[in-house]
Amino acid sequence: MVRRGNTTDIDRLVSQYLAAWNETDSAAQLRHLHATWSEAGVFVDPLVRIVGRDALHQHIARCQASYPGSRFVLTGKIAHHHDQIHFSWALLDAQARELVAGRDFVELDELGRIHRLVAFFNAPARPGQDQR
C-alpha cells in the first residue's frame, strides 16, 4: 500500500508497475499487477481503453508479443501530489533503441494502488522498423 505523500512508496509503486510491463513470466507479471493495480482499474492510451487488472495483464502480453525483447524505462523524475502521479517513460527495443516515449498520469485508489492511468505517447515504431 502507498502511504499518501510518501515519495519512497510512490517510487516503488511506479517501479513495480513498470516491472509488470517488462516481466515475461505471466505469474510474476500478475503478482506485480496485483501489488500495483486496482482490480477494476482503468487503463487508457491513444490506442486502447481497458478496464480491469486481468484485461491489462492480457494487453501487456499482446504488447510484448508485438515488440519482443523490448522494455520500459523511467526517463525522468516521478511527480506526485495527493492521489495523483505523473511520470515519463520510454520503450526500448532489444538493442536499447527508443521505440516510443510517453508520459502517464495516474490516480490512486484508497489502498494506494493505480485506479486510473491515462497514457500519452508519440507514434510507436513498427516492429522491425529501422530507428536511424
Secondary structure, 3 states (H helix, E strand, C coil): CCCCCCHHHHHHHHHHHHHHHHCCCHHHHHHHHHHHEEEEEEEECCCCEEECHHHHHHHHHHHHHHCCCCEEEECCCCEEECCEEEEEEEEECCCCCEEEEEEEEEEECCCCCEEEEEEEECCCCCCCCCCC
